[in-house]
Amino acid sequence: MSYIANYIQKNIKKNPKLAKEYQRESLNIDAAVILRDMRDDLEMSQKEFANYVGKPQSTIAKIIVR
């Protein structure tokens, strides 16, 4: 296990709030990767993909940048 992973695990045990935040951020990163992969598979620009899913391009950009 990496130093960072050890550090996170150690601090999660001390601070349950950190565990919740870590889990939420992990899910956000997973969603961003899935969204980017979908867009790449469809070979669409952010704007095209945003229109495809019915969201503003700025929303897609914010999710992917996370």
N, CA and C atoms as an extended XYZ file, in Angstrom:
198
Properties=species:S:1:pos:R:3:atomname:S:1:resname:S:1:resid:I:1 pbc="F F F"
N         0.847       -1.173        0.000 N   MET     1
C         0.000        0.000        0.000 CA  MET     1
C         0.893        1.236        0.000 C   MET     1
N         0.494        2.247       -0.751 N   SER     2
C         1.294        3.457       -0.866 CA  SER     2
C         1.240        4.286        0.422 C   SER     2
N         2.168        5.198        0.521 N   TYR     3
C         2.206        6.090        1.678 CA  TYR     3
C         0.896        6.858        1.801 C   TYR     3
N         0.385        7.356        0.676 N   ILE     4
C        -0.852        8.136        0.691 CA  ILE     4
C        -2.026        7.272        1.140 C   ILE     4
N        -2.117        6.055        0.610 N   ALA     5
C        -3.197        5.150        1.006 CA  ALA     5
C        -3.124        4.842        2.497 C   ALA     5
N        -1.925        4.605        2.995 N   ASN     6
C        -1.751        4.361        4.437 CA  ASN     6
C        -2.180        5.574        5.253 C   ASN     6
N        -1.773        6.744        4.808 N   TYR     7
C        -2.121        7.989        5.493 CA  TYR     7
C        -3.639        8.170        5.542 C   TYR     7
N        -4.295        7.956        4.410 N   ILE     8
C        -5.751        8.107        4.351 CA  ILE     8
C        -6.430        7.113        5.280 C   ILE     8
N        -6.032        5.850        5.209 N   GLN     9
C        -6.649        4.829        6.058 CA  GLN     9
C        -6.459        5.144        7.537 C   GLN     9
N        -5.269        5.593        7.905 N   LYS    10
C        -4.983        5.924        9.295 CA  LYS    10
C        -5.868        7.077        9.771 C   LYS    10
N        -6.017        8.083        8.937 N   ASN    11
C        -6.801        9.253        9.330 CA  ASN    11
C        -8.300        9.012        9.254 C   ASN    11
N        -8.734        8.119        8.383 N   ILE    12
C       -10.152        7.760        8.330 CA  ILE    12
C       -10.572        7.106        9.641 C   ILE    12
N        -9.713        6.285       10.195 N   LYS    13
C       -10.024        5.631       11.471 CA  LYS    13
C       -10.181        6.656       12.585 C   LYS    13
N        -9.418        7.731       12.513 N   LYS    14
C        -9.477        8.772       13.543 CA  LYS    14
C       -10.654        9.718       13.352 C   LYS    14
N       -11.079        9.879       12.094 N   ASN    15
C       -12.074       10.900       11.781 CA  ASN    15
C       -13.137       10.343       10.840 C   ASN    15
N       -14.271        9.925       11.353 N   PRO    16
C       -15.326        9.358       10.513 CA  PRO    16
C       -15.831       10.324        9.437 C   PRO    16
N       -15.776       11.618        9.709 N   LYS    17
C       -16.196       12.609        8.712 CA  LYS    17
C       -15.282       12.540        7.490 C   LYS    17
N       -14.008       12.339        7.718 N   LEU    18
C       -13.058       12.205        6.621 CA  LEU    18
C       -13.406       10.996        5.754 C   LEU    18
N       -13.831        9.915        6.373 N   ALA    19
C       -14.211        8.716        5.624 CA  ALA    19
C       -15.360        9.022        4.680 C   ALA    19
N       -16.340        9.761        5.163 N   LYS    20
C       -17.490       10.123        4.326 CA  LYS    20
C       -17.064       11.021        3.167 C   LYS    20
N       -16.223       12.000        3.445 N   GLU    21
C       -15.722       12.906        2.405 CA  GLU    21
C       -14.885       12.151        1.372 C   GLU    21
N       -14.051       11.252        1.856 N   TYR    22
C       -13.203       10.458        0.962 CA  TYR    22
C       -14.066        9.596        0.038 C   TYR    22
N       -15.092        8.979        0.593 N   GLN    23
C       -15.978        8.137       -0.210 CA  GLN    23
C       -16.705        8.976       -1.263 C   GLN    23
N       -17.185       10.150       -0.877 N   ARG    24
C       -17.888       11.020       -1.831 CA  ARG    24
C       -16.962       11.457       -2.962 C   ARG    24
N       -15.763       11.854       -2.628 N   GLU    25
C       -14.817       12.278       -3.665 CA  GLU    25
C       -14.417       11.121       -4.573 C   GLU    25
N       -14.291        9.944       -3.991 N   SER    26
C       -13.969        8.768       -4.791 CA  SER    26
C       -15.071        8.493       -5.814 C   SER    26
N       -16.324        8.612       -5.383 N   LEU    27
C       -17.455        8.429       -6.306 CA  LEU    27
C       -17.481        9.512       -7.376 C   LEU    27
N       -17.151       10.744       -7.002 N   ASN    28
C       -17.105       11.839       -7.970 CA  ASN    28
C       -16.049       11.582       -9.041 C   ASN    28
N       -14.905       11.083       -8.627 N   ILE    29
C       -13.836       10.775       -9.583 CA  ILE    29
C       -14.265        9.641      -10.505 C   ILE    29
N       -14.884        8.617       -9.938 N   ASP    30
C       -15.373        7.506      -10.763 CA  ASP    30
C       -16.382        7.995      -11.794 C   ASP    30
N       -17.304        8.866      -11.377 N   ALA    31
C       -18.310        9.403      -12.301 CA  ALA    31
C       -17.652       10.228      -13.399 C   ALA    31
N       -16.655       11.009      -13.051 N   ALA    32
C       -15.961       11.823      -14.045 CA  ALA    32
C       -15.265       10.956      -15.082 C   ALA    32
N       -14.628        9.886      -14.636 N   VAL    33
C       -13.930        8.976      -15.551 CA  VAL    33
C       -14.933        8.284      -16.475 C   VAL    33
N       -16.042        7.833      -15.917 N   ILE    34
C       -17.069        7.166      -16.729 CA  ILE    34
C       -17.623        8.132      -17.764 C   ILE    34
N       -17.915        9.353      -17.349 N   LEU    35
C       -18.443       10.358      -18.269 CA  LEU    35
C       -17.450       10.643      -19.395 C   LEU    35
N       -16.186       10.800      -19.044 N   ARG    36
C       -15.157       11.066      -20.054 CA  ARG    36
C       -15.016        9.876      -21.014 C   ARG    36
N       -15.046        8.670      -20.484 N   ASP    37
C       -14.954        7.479      -21.335 CA  ASP    37
C       -16.143        7.388      -22.284 C   ASP    37
N       -17.340        7.702      -21.780 N   MET    38
C       -18.525        7.674      -22.635 CA  MET    38
C       -18.390        8.680      -23.769 C   MET    38
N       -17.966        9.881      -23.413 N   ARG    39
C       -17.806       10.937      -24.420 CA  ARG    39
C       -16.769       10.539      -25.460 C   ARG    39
N       -15.665        9.969      -25.009 N   ASP    40
C       -14.626        9.516      -25.933 CA  ASP    40
C       -15.131        8.388      -26.828 C   ASP    40
N       -15.868        7.436      -26.248 N   ASP    41
C       -16.407        6.322      -27.040 CA  ASP    41
C       -17.367        6.808      -28.117 C   ASP    41
N       -18.127        7.849      -27.794 N   LEU    42
C       -19.075        8.417      -28.760 CA  LEU    42
C       -18.395        9.389      -29.725 C   LEU    42
N       -17.129        9.674      -29.462 N   GLU    43
C       -16.337       10.601      -30.282 CA  GLU    43
C       -17.043       11.950      -30.435 C   GLU    43
N       -17.455       12.488      -29.282 N   MET    44
C       -18.156       13.768      -29.252 CA  MET    44
C       -17.330       14.808      -28.514 C   MET    44
N       -17.524       16.047      -28.903 N   SER    45
C       -16.941       17.147      -28.142 CA  SER    45
C       -17.752       17.304      -26.858 C   SER    45
N       -17.240       18.107      -25.936 N   GLN    46
C       -18.000       18.351      -24.713 CA  GLN    46
C       -19.364       18.957      -25.043 C   GLN    46
N       -19.378       19.889      -25.979 N   LYS    47
C       -20.633       20.549      -26.351 CA  LYS    47
C       -21.615       19.552      -26.960 C   LYS    47
N       -21.139       18.706      -27.856 N   GLU    48
C       -22.009       17.696      -28.462 CA  GLU    48
C       -22.541       16.734      -27.406 C   GLU    48
N       -21.658       16.307      -26.506 N   PHE    49
C       -22.061       15.381      -25.458 CA  PHE    49
C       -23.072       16.033      -24.522 C   PHE    49
N       -22.855       17.293      -24.184 N   ALA    50
C       -23.783       18.025      -23.323 CA  ALA    50
C       -25.172       18.077      -23.955 C   ALA    50
N       -25.229       18.372      -25.239 N   ASN    51
C       -26.517       18.377      -25.941 CA  ASN    51
C       -27.140       16.987      -25.929 C   ASN    51
N       -26.324       15.970      -26.102 N   TYR    52
C       -26.775       14.576      -26.125 CA  TYR    52
C       -27.435       14.175      -24.801 C   TYR    52
N       -26.841       14.610      -23.674 N   VAL    53
C       -27.391       14.242      -22.365 CA  VAL    53
C       -28.325       15.304      -21.791 C   VAL    53
N       -28.488       16.405      -22.500 N   GLY    54
C       -29.422       17.437      -22.071 CA  GLY    54
C       -28.950       18.306      -20.927 C   GLY    54
N       -27.637       18.537      -20.863 N   LYS    55
C       -27.056       19.386      -19.820 CA  LYS    55
C       -26.211       20.472      -20.470 C   LYS    55
N       -25.987       21.586      -19.766 N   PRO    56
C       -25.098       22.612      -20.309 CA  PRO    56
C       -23.658       22.093      -20.430 C   PRO    56
N       -22.935       22.600      -21.397 N   GLN    57
C       -21.546       22.200      -21.596 CA  GLN    57
C       -20.724       22.503      -20.354 C   GLN    57
N       -21.032       23.589      -19.668 N   SER    58
C       -20.279       23.955      -18.468 CA  SER    58
C       -20.423       22.890      -17.372 C   SER    58
N       -21.575       22.261      -17.290 N   THR    59
C       -21.786       21.196      -16.314 CA  THR    59
C       -20.903       20.000      -16.621 C   THR    59
N       -20.854       19.623      -17.899 N   ILE    60
C       -20.022       18.500      -18.309 CA  ILE    60
C       -18.556       18.813      -18.013 C   ILE    60
N       -18.129       20.021      -18.323 N   ALA    61
C       -16.744       20.419      -18.072 CA  ALA    61
C       -16.404       20.349      -16.591 C   ALA    61
N       -17.308       20.812      -15.734 N   LYS    62
C       -17.059       20.782      -14.293 CA  LYS    62
C       -16.935       19.363      -13.769 C   LYS    62
N       -17.762       18.480      -14.287 N   ILE    63
C       -17.708       17.076      -13.836 CA  ILE    63
C       -16.415       16.416      -14.284 C   ILE    63
N       -16.050       16.611      -15.528 N   ILE    64
C       -14.858       15.937      -16.078 CA  ILE    64
C       -13.573       16.476      -15.461 C   ILE    64
N       -13.538       17.740      -15.118 N   VAL    65
C       -12.329       18.353      -14.574 CA  VAL    65
C       -12.037       17.868      -13.162 C   VAL    65
N       -13.025       17.446      -12.427 N   ARG    66
C       -12.834       17.004      -11.043 CA  ARG    66
C       -11.721       16.059      -10.923 C   ARG    66
